[in-house]
Amino acid sequence: MKRIYLYFREKTEKGEAASKLMRIFLFWGLGLFSTIWFLVRVIPKPSRASYPCMQTAAPLMSAFVMYLLSFTGFWMSLRKLREAFHNRKVVAGMLAFVALCFCGTLLLVENSTELLAQTFLPVKEPRMAWGKNNPVGDAKGIFPGRVVWTHAPGAAVWEKGKGFWFEDCWNNQEDADWLLSQSLLSLTGEKKSKNAWKALFVYFNRQHGKGKQGYKKGEKIAIKINQNNTFSHEDSEQLNASPHLTLALLRSLVYDGGVPQEQITVFDASRFITDALYHKCYAEFPNVIYLDNEGGKGRTKSTYTTDAIPYSADNGRLARGLADCALEADYLINVALLKGHGGQGVTLCAKNWYGVTDINRDFRKNQHNNFNQDRGGKPRYMTFTDYMAHKDLGQKTMLFLIDGLYGSEKVNGAPSGKWKMSPFNGNWPCSLFASQDPVAIDAVGVDFLSSEFPRMADVDYCDMYLVEAALADRPLSNTFYDPERDGTGVASLGVLEHWNNPEEKKYSRNMGKDIGIELVYLHK
């Protein structure tokens, strides 16, 4: 039912033909169906109200019922007001007028499937598979478990309804450069950006048995960005990778990291690199390879190697090919987005690897399913953990970044709204998160998203893949994680814990312990 709702809502929001009829079906059809479904299932057994399908139906049902009640109340109040006027009954008339205003206000509320439900349903703290300040797993990085959070208020100031969020007038390139440079300095403990890049390369090569060496001439670096909400090379109003942060990363990598342009690939193999990002970066770095699913117009077309990831367990019809640009790279950089996602709850660094597989760019046809957590919190095999453990994906990644310039509750559409959480206080997050630990950075992303958007779709137990990753050598699901199917299991992929609360945002290392996550906050 939720998929039907999301499909028709997407059609109506895009303004396609017959959208009026779709809106009628979306509200009346699903509203009536949700009400009947909820009553039939819950009345005989009230405990079913906690089921995921019932939690999906409840907001639609409540909105539909409130609409019917408000419409009936409006009509009856109007009749009573007319009767009181004719009979000159002042008190009755005043009561009828108040009721008329109240019911009329409810009728005028737009998008009642969300707004009304949020008014009448209580907000509960999302349920997680792992507890607060209870670290598990082996921390990674020069400073183990460190996640750097840089914050530059004013870096992103887009106002809804006024152009596109990625336009230069709404984004400050100087701030984007500051976010990137300060993240690298804090992550490595160095005072100069050149030394920071050297430290990152040396740490990565040591971990991979290459000794104390930095970047070597001829080595390739591929940067995986998130262009999931693209449908062509034309610009889309939907939230994708920031052109300004992508440019900041290229500047730092070339000018400070000493990596030649022609050895760098910026890519999303399953989607499109849109004009705004391409033209901004190409103008300064024309020799960088910009690779997407279609190619042309200056972009290189992606190619794949089949069966490059057979997965540790059977998880349905999932794409098994991987983009050659990732397989051929010596290093990867994962640049994810701070967003929610239906099904899994969040889309951060781990899910960003889906764009390296040979899925169909048409989401209705691609093999992009069975990745969600168990709705009751029961441990299970998680596809994302395989991506984090694969030798040519997570294990080839030297730097994990989460673009939080805007952030969004929903996977689709333009940025969903400014953030209430402190220190954002009604503004866009204007943030960048950086880490060498793939588990820790996604854990921090989960905490930010689930605290700001507790009603986010499928948020409950959205950290399950992180539990499996932190305990990859002894997972709760008893899965033998071996994404290459070569008989070699994997060790812990990083450290997991959740912060103490959204106000203090403290992890174990912030409390003086030598285990867990350390969140370092830098404010411009």
DORO-381161 format. One line per field, with one value per residue (C-alpha): x, y, z; residue in one letter. Coordinates in steps of 0.1 Angstrom, whole numbers. Example, Ala and Ser with C-alpha at 12.3 -4.5 7.8 and 13.67 -1.06 7.14 Angstrom:
residues 2
px: c(123 137) .
py: c(-45 -11) .
pz: c(78 71) .
residuo: c(a s) .
end
This chain:
residues 524
px: c(0 28 44 11 8 44 39 8 21 52 30 9 40 55 23 18 -13 -44 -28 -62 -77 -45 -50 -86 -75 -45 -68 -101 -90 -61 -79 -109 -88 -64 -94 -110 -77 -68 -101 -104 -69 -67 -102 -99 -63 -53 -16 -14 -14 23 29 48 19 -5 19 18 -20 -26 -15 -35 -65 -64 -61 -90 -112 -103 -112 -146 -153 -142 -162 -193 -186 -182 -215 -235 -219 -229 -265 -266 -252 -279 -306 -292 -291 -328 -339 -317 -300 -267 -250 -259 -247 -214 -208 -217 -193 -164 -171 -174 -140 -123 -137 -130 -94 -90 -104 -79 -49 -29 -14 -35 -20 11 1 -30 -15 14 -10 -29 -4 22 59 79 116 127 136 172 189 217 218 231 267 272 301 308 333 368 373 392 413 444 423 401 364 368 340 346 315 322 295 295 262 253 270 235 207 182 146 119 101 131 151 172 189 223 225 255 233 222 256 289 319 344 324 324 362 364 342 364 398 389 374 407 429 408 405 443 455 477 480 484 462 491 502 466 463 496 485 454 473 499 473 454 484 497 463 466 501 518 540 546 539 518 502 523 524 499 476 439 412 375 350 315 289 252 232 203 176 186 168 190 219 195 194 169 153 157 185 217 255 264 284 301 313 324 344 359 370 386 405 419 427 445 462 470 468 490 468 468 434 435 439 406 372 340 312 277 277 239 227 235 260 238 249 252 277 295 300 311 338 348 355 383 392 387 409 390 370 332 315 278 254 248 279 281 282 316 308 323 299 301 312 308 324 297 294 320 300 282 272 275 239 210 190 168 175 203 226 260 281 304 315 350 361 358 375 404 409 436 416 379 363 327 306 271 241 224 189 162 151 119 126 159 152 184 207 243 277 269 239 258 276 244 253 284 264 249 213 190 187 149 140 110 132 164 175 174 154 155 179 157 160 136 106 105 142 153 189 192 217 222 233 249 273 285 292 312 332 338 375 366 340 343 377 392 379 403 378 341 322 285 273 250 247 210 200 165 139 129 149 131 123 140 155 125 129 152 163 150 178 204 227 209 178 156 183 199 225 253 275 300 308 341 357 380 355 326 305 311 302 269 261 264 243 216 216 212 185 164 165 155 130 116 86 110 98 110 134 129 160 176 210 208 233 257 253 261 291 305 302 310 332 305 272 240 224 251 258 293 302 322 311 336 327 364 361 377 355 358 367 348 343 342 327 291 272 245 249 235 209 203 212 246 255 281 297 319 352 336 331 367 366 391 365 337 331 345 325 346 326 341 321 330) .
py: c(0 24 18 26 57 69 61 81 109 112 114 142 162 160 175 148 144 133 144 156 121 107 131 120 84 91 107 90 56 51 69 46 15 24 29 -4 -22 -8 -15 -50 -59 -41 -45 -83 -80 -46 -56 -54 -16 -18 -37 -18 -21 -7 22 30 29 48 83 79 67 94 121 106 103 138 151 135 147 182 183 171 195 224 216 211 243 263 250 258 293 300 287 308 339 335 327 355 331 349 323 294 315 323 286 277 303 290 254 267 283 253 228 252 255 217 216 242 222 210 176 162 127 142 174 162 129 147 169 141 113 115 117 88 83 59 24 14 -20 -8 13 47 51 13 11 -21 -30 -19 18 29 59 78 89 58 63 100 117 154 176 210 237 269 288 306 281 272 297 286 297 273 285 307 289 258 250 244 278 300 327 303 286 300 284 299 282 249 251 258 228 204 218 219 184 170 189 178 142 138 163 181 218 220 204 189 170 160 143 126 113 99 81 68 54 37 21 9 -8 -25 -38 -13 2 39 54 83 88 75 88 70 58 64 78 75 97 82 110 106 115 92 118 125 115 131 155 183 199 185 204 173 169 154 160 196 211 234 207 185 214 220 183 184 216 201 168 184 214 199 162 164 141 149 157 129 103 114 101 117 93 79 49 42 78 111 139 169 202 223 200 191 227 240 214 211 248 244 208 199 168 151 121 127 93 84 59 74 93 120 158 155 126 92 62 36 0 -29 -62 -89 -109 -88 -90 -123 -114 -133 -146 -149 -116 -117 -103 -78 -64 -83 -62 -34 -3 -7 27 15 -18 -1 26 24 46 55 85 80 113 105 127 133 119 96 68 47 10 14 46 64 67 75 61 24 28 51 20 9 34 14 -17 -23 -16 -2 36 32 25 5 -20 -21 -48 -26 -44 -66 -42 -32 -42 -65 -44 -60 -55 -92 -95 -105 -104 -69 -61 -28 -47 -66 -33 -20 -52 -57 -53 -29 -8 -1 -17 5 37 61 88 89 121 130 162 179 213 208 174 160 139 122 105 123 159 191 196 189 218 237 220 228 210 230 245 249 266 270 271 246 223 238 209 183 151 133 100 71 48 37 25 55 81 64 60 98 104 81 100 134 122 102 130 158 136 111 104 96 67 33 49 21 -2 16 11 -27 -28 -10 -35 -63 -43 -35 -72 -85 -113 -124 -109 -113 -127 -155 -145 -154 -121 -129 -106 -120 -156 -165 -183 -154 -138 -102 -86 -58 -29 -1 11 17 35 62 95 102 128 153 183 173 149 131 97 76 93 127 115 107 70 53 33 42 73 107 135 166 198 228 259 288) .
pz: c(0 8 -25 -43 -22 -30 -67 -71 -49 -71 -102 -87 -75 -109 -124 -150 -170 -152 -119 -107 -110 -93 -64 -60 -59 -37 -10 -13 -26 -2 26 25 19 48 72 63 64 98 114 100 113 146 161 164 177 190 193 155 157 162 130 102 78 104 111 74 73 105 92 60 80 106 79 59 90 102 67 68 104 96 64 83 111 87 69 102 118 87 90 128 122 96 120 148 126 115 151 166 191 199 220 197 168 184 192 156 143 164 152 116 119 135 110 81 91 91 56 44 56 26 22 50 47 64 83 99 109 125 144 160 163 191 182 195 196 168 178 172 170 192 224 234 244 241 217 198 170 162 156 125 116 125 155 160 157 149 130 122 119 103 103 83 89 57 34 20 21 -5 -1 -14 -45 -56 -82 -76 -44 -61 -78 -69 -54 -26 -20 -8 -24 1 29 10 7 44 53 33 44 81 80 66 91 121 109 106 133 108 104 66 39 20 52 58 24 29 63 48 20 44 68 41 25 59 66 32 37 14 40 49 14 2 -31 -60 -96 -118 -91 -98 -74 -80 -62 -58 -55 -50 -81 -74 -81 -117 -149 -176 -179 -174 -140 -115 -86 -65 -39 -53 -48 -42 -71 -46 -23 -52 -65 -31 -29 -64 -55 -23 -39 -69 -53 -19 -24 -55 -76 -113 -128 -153 -125 -109 -118 -104 -110 -104 -127 -123 -128 -146 -138 -143 -160 -129 -113 -145 -158 -124 -120 -157 -159 -134 -139 -176 -174 -146 -159 -153 -156 -156 -169 -203 -213 -239 -236 -220 -197 -200 -202 -174 -181 -158 -148 -143 -111 -94 -61 -56 -20 12 11 -13 -10 -40 -75 -67 -93 -92 -117 -105 -124 -139 -127 -91 -98 -116 -90 -63 -39 -35 -18 -8 -8 5 12 45 36 47 24 22 29 47 66 57 27 38 28 28 5 -18 -31 -49 -75 -83 -93 -127 -117 -143 -140 -142 -106 -117 -135 -115 -91 -61 -35 -4 14 43 79 97 108 143 149 144 132 95 67 54 19 30 52 21 3 33 34 -4 -14 -43 -24 13 18 -10 5 20 30 38 36 41 24 49 33 30 42 37 54 21 -6 -34 -42 -33 2 25 49 73 105 139 158 176 165 132 148 117 91 67 83 63 74 62 80 75 88 80 99 76 105 128 101 92 129 134 102 116 149 132 108 133 159 134 116 141 117 88 67 80 105 131 133 104 121 117 89 112 140 114 101 136 144 109 123 147 135 154 123 122 85 73 56 25 -3 -28 -20 -18 16 35 62 73 106 123 98 123 156 164 191 194 211 246 234 205 227 239 210 231 222 244 235 241 276 282 273 250 231 207 186 189 173 167 161 142 138 114) .
residuo: c(m k r i y l y f r e k t e k g e a a s k l m r i f l f w g l g l f s t i w f l v r v i p k p s r a s y p c m q t a a p l m s a f v m y l l s f t g f w m s l r k l r e a f h n r k v v a g m l a f v a l c f c g t l l l v e n s t e l l a q t f l p v k e p r m a w g k n n p v g d a k g i f p g r v v w t h a p g a a v w e k g k g f w f e d c w n n q e d a d w l l s q s l l s l t g e k k s k n a w k a l f v y f n r q h g k g k q g y k k g e k i a i k i n q n n t f s h e d s e q l n a s p h l t l a l l r s l v y d g g v p q e q i t v f d a s r f i t d a l y h k c y a e f p n v i y l d n e g g k g r t k s t y t t d a i p y s a d n g r l a r g l a d c a l e a d y l i n v a l l k g h g g q g v t l c a k n w y g v t d i n r d f r k n q h n n f n q d r g g k p r y m t f t d y m a h k d l g q k t m l f l i d g l y g s e k v n g a p s g k w k m s p f n g n w p c s l f a s q d p v a i d a v g v d f l s s e f p r m a d v d y c d m y l v e a a l a d r p l s n t f y d p e r d g t g v a s l g v l e h w n n p e e k k y s r n m g k d i g i e l v y l h k) .
end
